[in-house]
Amino acid sequence: MENDNMQEESKKILIVSNLICHARSLDTNRLMHYFKANNCSFVKTPEDANRIIIMTCGVFEIRQDQCMNILDKLKNYKDKIIIVGCLPAIAERKLKEVFQGDTISTKNLGQIDLLFKDFKVKFNDIPDQNVFAKRKLITKQKNKKIFIEAVNTKEAILRICNGCFNACSYCAIRQAIGRLRSKPIDDCVGEYKKLLDSKFREFVFIGDDMGSYGLDLGSSFPLLLEELSRYDKHYRVKWKFRFYNPMWAVKYETKLLPFIRMNKITYMNCDIQSGSNRILKLMVRRYDIKKVTKSLLNFKEINPKLYLATDYICGFPSETEEDFNKTLDVIKKINFNFVWLRMYFENEKAVSSKLPNKVPANVIYKRLQKAAVILKKAGIKYDIELPKLAHCTLDEKNTFWVYTEIAG
């Protein structure tokens, strides 16, 4: 009887995360299916858990700080914790200073089987997910616990690839996600048909570098779109593209235009990062900003309803006022619907950390403040991931998700 109680106790899992991306959210739901398939239950407090899974993001400094804050809040339960996701690979040294327990990077999620050797269903037996697990947002803002359901049940997520084809100098994400691994086109089609049959009509396409889809398979992103379109002719569907590198907007412009014209592609997150070709070269972003501007303006001309979002990294090493102003000019010329204003930070594994002529933090602050004023005047919405300048008033440092119910 005592052994039965111990076995039952070992199946109580608490899963938490910081404000993670779409990809890690799908990974979280897949983990929940994995634990459910092995007869585990999900609890809401660390006291009730036998194992605590922290799904992490480490791409920006504020995300790393959120992860470290969660870890600090759970420091009394370190023996229970397994840290998964991007943080272990991106900020390895920073993490090891405070945590010496079990960690698994994003590209090696299947290694969780090694920590649950008695599980009969293995992680790779669980298919990729298309929706997010239900979760509650917990924050100590105004000394109150606030619970917010954040799942859009109308959208389905179609992950077409993992890993990155590029090697941007400011980014260490490939350390965590690995090289490009495209999902076979038949698998993508199978998921798409199943979601159509389930009455989904809005699809968010994701991949760490989704425009590079198929390069490792002898295929391409446009070929995938054409194949998917064979199965949705009788439906009015909407496609949204996340993480779409501008180089692919230029390369595949003529292939994308028909989908944009018919208002099938309704959203594109196309991150220019800078409007200066000199800075882009240092970033190892392989495109000419004039060609990108031309392509995106063509997209907007053919369909003014197309929603274009972008990222700008402010304060990249050696960025001058001229480079800064060029970027704002490009943003205004394209007339993006939304801009994420990011503060450059030194990642311990990024090539850019070795570049000279760092831009002082106070200069970056002033530029971001100026950018916010200019964008507001131009009627362009924005968000700033920077303390005291955040467009969103939520206290992100004290905010995290608790996953409460499996989905899909």
C-alpha positions in Angstrom: 0.0 0.0 0.0 2.8 2.4 0.8 4.5 1.7 -2.5 1.2 2.4 -4.3 1.0 5.8 -2.6 4.6 6.6 -3.5 3.9 5.7 -7.1 0.8 7.8 -7.2 2.6 10.7 -5.6 5.4 10.6 -8.3 2.8 11.4 -11.0 1.9 14.8 -9.7 3.3 17.4 -12.1 3.4 21.2 -11.9 4.2 23.0 -15.2 5.1 26.8 -15.2 6.7 29.2 -17.6 7.5 32.8 -18.3 6.0 34.7 -21.2 7.1 32.2 -23.9 6.8 32.1 -27.6 4.3 30.1 -29.7 6.8 27.4 -30.3 7.6 26.8 -26.6 3.8 27.0 -25.9 3.3 24.1 -28.3 6.2 22.2 -26.6 4.5 22.7 -23.3 1.2 21.2 -24.5 3.1 18.3 -26.0 4.8 17.7 -22.6 1.4 17.8 -20.9 0.2 15.1 -23.4 3.3 13.1 -22.6 2.6 13.2 -18.9 -1.1 12.5 -19.3 -0.3 9.5 -21.5 1.8 8.1 -18.6 -1.1 8.6 -16.2 0.2 11.8 -14.5 -2.0 14.5 -13.1 -1.4 18.3 -13.0 -1.3 20.3 -9.8 -1.3 24.1 -9.3 1.1 24.5 -6.4 4.8 23.4 -5.8 3.8 21.9 -2.4 1.5 19.4 -4.2 4.0 18.5 -7.0 6.5 15.7 -7.2 8.2 17.2 -10.2 8.1 20.9 -11.3 8.7 21.6 -15.0 9.8 25.2 -15.9 9.5 25.9 -19.6 11.8 28.8 -20.4 12.6 31.4 -23.0 16.0 33.1 -23.0 16.0 35.1 -26.3 15.8 38.5 -24.6 17.3 39.7 -21.3 13.8 40.4 -19.9 12.8 36.8 -20.6 15.9 35.5 -18.9 15.2 37.7 -15.9 11.6 36.3 -15.8 12.9 32.7 -15.8 15.5 33.5 -13.0 12.7 35.1 -11.0 10.5 32.0 -11.3 13.4 29.9 -10.2 14.0 32.2 -7.2 10.4 31.9 -6.2 10.7 28.1 -6.3 14.1 27.9 -4.7 12.8 25.8 -1.8 11.8 23.1 -4.2 15.0 22.9 -6.3 15.2 19.1 -5.9 11.9 18.8 -7.8 12.7 21.1 -10.6 13.5 20.3 -14.3 14.3 23.3 -16.4 13.5 22.8 -20.1 13.4 25.1 -23.2 15.9 27.7 -24.5 17.4 29.1 -21.3 19.7 26.2 -20.5 21.5 26.5 -23.8 21.4 30.3 -24.3 22.4 31.4 -20.8 24.2 28.3 -19.5 26.7 30.1 -17.2 24.1 32.4 -15.8 21.8 29.5 -14.9 24.5 27.3 -13.4 25.3 30.0 -10.9 22.0 29.5 -9.2 20.8 26.0 -10.3 22.7 22.7 -10.7 19.8 20.4 -11.2 18.3 18.8 -14.3 18.1 20.8 -17.5 17.0 19.9 -21.1 17.4 22.3 -24.1 14.7 22.7 -26.7 16.4 20.7 -29.4 16.8 17.8 -26.9 13.3 17.6 -25.4 13.2 13.9 -26.0 15.8 13.4 -23.3 13.1 13.9 -20.7 12.6 10.1 -21.1 15.9 9.7 -19.2 14.4 11.4 -16.2 11.2 9.3 -16.3 12.5 5.9 -17.2 9.4 4.0 -15.9 7.2 5.8 -18.5 5.9 3.4 -21.1 4.9 6.2 -23.6 8.0 8.0 -24.8 8.1 11.7 -25.7 8.7 11.1 -29.4 5.5 9.0 -29.4 3.5 12.2 -28.8 2.7 14.1 -32.0 3.4 17.8 -32.4 0.5 20.0 -31.1 -1.6 22.6 -32.9 -3.2 24.4 -29.9 -2.0 25.8 -26.6 -2.6 24.2 -23.2 -5.0 26.1 -20.9 -3.1 28.3 -18.6 -3.5 30.9 -15.9 -1.5 34.1 -15.7 -0.3 34.9 -12.2 1.1 38.3 -11.2 1.6 40.2 -8.0 0.7 43.5 -9.6 -1.1 45.7 -7.1 -0.6 42.9 -4.5 -3.3 40.8 -6.1 -3.3 37.5 -7.9 -4.8 37.9 -11.4 -5.9 35.0 -13.5 -6.3 35.5 -17.2 -7.3 32.9 -19.8 -5.1 33.7 -22.8 -6.0 31.0 -25.3 -7.5 32.0 -28.7 -9.7 29.0 -29.5 -10.4 30.1 -33.1 -6.7 29.8 -34.2 -4.8 26.7 -34.9 -1.0 26.6 -34.9 0.8 24.9 -37.7 4.5 24.4 -36.9 6.2 23.7 -40.2 9.8 23.5 -39.1 12.2 23.7 -36.2 15.7 25.1 -36.0 17.3 28.0 -37.8 18.9 28.3 -41.2 20.6 31.6 -40.3 23.3 32.7 -37.8 22.5 36.2 -36.8 25.4 37.7 -34.8 23.2 39.0 -31.9 21.3 35.8 -31.5 22.2 32.6 -29.6 18.9 30.9 -30.2 20.4 28.2 -32.5 22.4 27.0 -29.5 19.0 25.9 -28.1 17.0 25.0 -31.2 19.6 23.6 -33.5 19.8 23.7 -37.3 16.9 23.7 -39.7 14.7 20.6 -39.5 11.6 20.9 -41.8 8.5 18.8 -41.1 7.9 16.6 -44.1 5.3 18.1 -46.5 3.0 15.2 -46.1 3.0 15.6 -42.3 2.1 19.3 -42.7 -0.7 18.5 -45.1 -2.0 15.8 -42.8 -2.1 18.2 -39.9 -3.7 20.9 -42.0 -6.5 18.6 -43.3 -7.2 17.4 -39.8 -7.5 21.0 -38.6 -9.8 21.9 -41.5 -12.0 19.0 -40.6 -12.1 20.2 -37.0 -13.5 23.5 -38.4 -10.4 25.7 -37.9 -10.2 28.5 -40.5 -7.5 30.7 -39.0 -4.0 29.3 -39.0 -0.8 30.7 -37.4 2.3 29.3 -39.3 5.3 29.1 -37.1 8.9 28.0 -37.3 12.1 29.4 -35.9 12.9 30.5 -39.5 9.8 29.5 -41.4 10.7 31.1 -44.7 13.6 28.6 -45.0 11.1 25.7 -44.9 12.1 22.8 -47.1 15.7 23.8 -47.9 16.8 20.7 -46.0 14.3 18.5 -47.9 14.8 19.8 -51.4 11.5 21.7 -51.2 10.5 25.3 -50.4 8.1 27.4 -48.5 6.0 28.4 -51.6 5.7 24.8 -52.6 4.3 24.0 -49.2 1.8 26.9 -49.5 0.7 25.6 -52.9 0.2 22.1 -51.6 -1.8 23.2 -48.6 -4.0 25.4 -50.8 -5.1 22.2 -52.7 -7.1 21.2 -49.6 -8.8 24.5 -48.6 -10.4 25.6 -51.8 -13.9 25.4 -50.4 -13.1 27.3 -47.2 -12.4 30.9 -46.5 -9.1 30.5 -44.5 -6.7 33.1 -43.1 -3.0 32.6 -42.7 -0.7 34.4 -40.3 3.1 34.2 -40.5 5.3 34.4 -37.4 9.1 34.8 -37.5 9.3 35.5 -41.2 12.8 36.7 -42.1 12.7 39.6 -44.6 15.2 37.8 -46.9 12.4 35.4 -47.7 9.9 38.2 -48.4 12.3 39.4 -51.1 13.2 35.9 -52.5 9.6 34.7 -52.6 7.8 38.0 -53.3 6.1 36.9 -56.6 5.1 33.6 -55.0 3.5 35.2 -52.0 1.6 38.0 -53.9 -1.3 35.8 -55.1 -2.0 34.7 -51.5 -1.8 38.3 -50.3 -4.0 39.6 -53.1 -6.8 37.1 -52.2 -6.5 38.2 -48.5 -5.4 34.7 -47.5 -2.2 35.9 -45.9 -3.6 38.4 -43.4 -0.6 38.9 -41.0 3.1 38.8 -41.4 5.7 39.3 -38.6 8.7 40.4 -40.7 11.5 41.5 -38.5 13.8 44.0 -40.2 15.9 44.6 -37.0 17.5 47.7 -38.5 17.1 50.1 -41.4 20.8 50.5 -41.9 22.6 48.1 -44.3 25.8 48.7 -42.4 24.3 47.4 -39.2 22.5 44.6 -41.0 25.8 43.4 -42.3 27.2 43.3 -38.8 24.1 41.5 -37.6 24.7 38.9 -40.5 21.2 39.6 -41.7 21.4 38.6 -45.4 19.2 41.2 -47.1 19.3 44.7 -48.5 16.9 47.0 -46.7 15.9 48.8 -49.9 14.8 45.5 -51.5 12.9 44.5 -48.3 11.2 47.9 -48.3 10.2 47.5 -51.9 8.8 44.0 -51.4 6.8 44.9 -48.3 5.4 48.1 -49.9 4.3 45.9 -52.8 2.5 43.6 -50.3 0.8 46.6 -48.8 -0.1 48.1 -52.1 -1.7 44.9 -53.4 -3.6 44.4 -50.1 -3.8 47.4 -47.8 -5.5 45.2 -45.2 -2.3 43.1 -44.7 -1.2 43.5 -41.1 2.6 43.9 -41.0 4.6 43.7 -37.7 8.3 44.0 -37.2 11.1 44.1 -34.6 13.8 46.7 -34.2 16.9 46.1 -32.1 18.0 49.4 -30.7 21.6 50.0 -29.7 23.4 47.3 -31.7 27.2 47.8 -31.3 28.4 50.8 -33.3 24.8 52.0 -34.1 25.0 55.7 -34.7 22.2 58.4 -34.7 22.2 58.2 -38.5 21.6 54.4 -38.3 18.9 54.9 -35.8 17.2 57.6 -37.9 17.4 55.4 -41.0 15.6 52.6 -39.1 12.8 54.9 -38.1 12.5 56.2 -41.7 12.1 52.7 -43.0 9.5 51.8 -40.3 7.5 54.9 -41.2 7.9 54.4 -45.0 6.6 50.8 -44.8 4.0 52.0 -42.3 4.1 48.9 -40.2 1.0 48.2 -38.1 3.0 47.2 -35.1 6.7 47.5 -34.0 8.4 45.7 -31.1 11.2 48.0 -29.9 13.9 45.8 -28.3 17.0 46.9 -26.4 20.2 45.2 -27.5 21.8 43.2 -24.8 25.0 41.2 -24.5 24.3 37.5 -24.8 27.1 35.4 -23.5 27.1 33.1 -26.5 26.3 35.6 -29.3 29.0 36.7 -31.7 28.0 40.4 -31.4 29.3 40.3 -27.7 32.8 40.5 -29.2 32.1 43.5 -31.4 33.6 46.9 -30.4 31.9 50.3 -30.0 29.2 49.3 -27.6 26.3 51.8 -27.3 25.8 53.0 -23.7 22.6 52.0 -22.0 21.6 55.6 -21.4 21.9 56.3 -25.2 19.7 53.3 -26.0 17.1 54.5 -23.5 17.0 58.0 -25.1 16.7 56.5 -28.6 13.8 54.2 -27.5 12.0 57.1 -25.9 12.5 59.1 -29.1 11.3 56.2 -31.2 8.2 55.8 -29.1 7.3 59.5 -29.6 7.9 59.3 -33.3 5.9 56.1 -33.8 3.0 57.4 -31.7 2.9 60.6 -33.8 2.9 58.4 -37.0 0.0 56.4 -35.7 2.1 53.2 -35.5 1.4 50.9 -32.5 4.4 49.7 -30.6 5.7 47.8 -27.5 8.9 48.3 -25.6 10.5 45.5 -23.7 12.3 47.7 -21.3 11.8 48.5 -17.6 10.0 51.8 -17.0 9.4 52.3 -20.7 7.0 49.3 -21.3 4.0 50.1 -23.4 2.2 47.4 -21.4 1.9 48.3 -17.8 1.9 44.7 -16.6 4.8 43.9 -14.1 6.4 41.2 -16.2 9.1 40.4 -13.7 6.5 39.0 -11.3 4.4 37.3 -13.9 4.3 33.7 -15.0 2.0 31.0 -16.3 0.7 28.0 -14.5 -0.6 25.3 -16.9 -3.8 23.9 -15.6 -5.5 21.8 -18.3 -4.3 19.9 -21.3 -5.7 20.9 -24.7 -6.2 19.0 -28.0 
